[in-house]
Amino acid sequence: MAGLHANRVVAPIDFSDFSIASIEKAVEIAGDEGAVYAVHVLAELNFAEPGMMYTGVSDQQRVEQVEEQLRNRLAGERFAKVNSVVLIGDPGHEVAGFAEKKEADLIVIASHGYGFFKHMLLGSVAERVVRLAHCPVLVLRS
């Protein structure tokens, strides 16, 4: 990917090694002058769903906990320029919307390679981002 450059790069992170690799690629693409946003999206809690229990933890507390986890996971010089962001909602929509809001030039996302059956049942965050994004999306095979 020699020569690929973008000034504002969004890279979703789910704490897997694959998503960390997408953050590394985003930093490489953005170079010294570009901005990189590592975006983690928490699911909305719906206590009306069967099996859900009220835990007393607010959305703000959940966001703060994940922000701390992101800081720890992305600690170190190689990730010094990465801006961590935690959102709540549908991952595909939130990532695409955040990228548009930040006027991102590129989204870098890992594809986890779900099998056909699982893909048909659950859908794919990467596929949703590709469909919804206002900018190019680089999907890294995992």
Sequence and secondary structure as in RCSB ss.txt:
>XXXX:A:sequence
MAGLHANRVVAPIDFSDFSIASIEKAVEIAGDEGAVYAVHVLAELNFAEPGMMYTGVSDQQRVEQVEEQLRNRLA
GERFAKVNSVVLIGDPGHEVAGFAEKKEADLIVIASHGYGFFKHMLLGSVAERVVRLAHCPVLVLRS
>XXXX:A:secstr
 TT   SEEEEE  SSHHHHHHHHHHHHHHTTT EEEEEEEE    TTSTT    S  HHHHHHHHHHHHHHHT 
SGGGTTEEEEEEES HHHHHHHHHHHTT SEEEEEE    HHHHHHH  HHHHHHHH SS EEEEE 
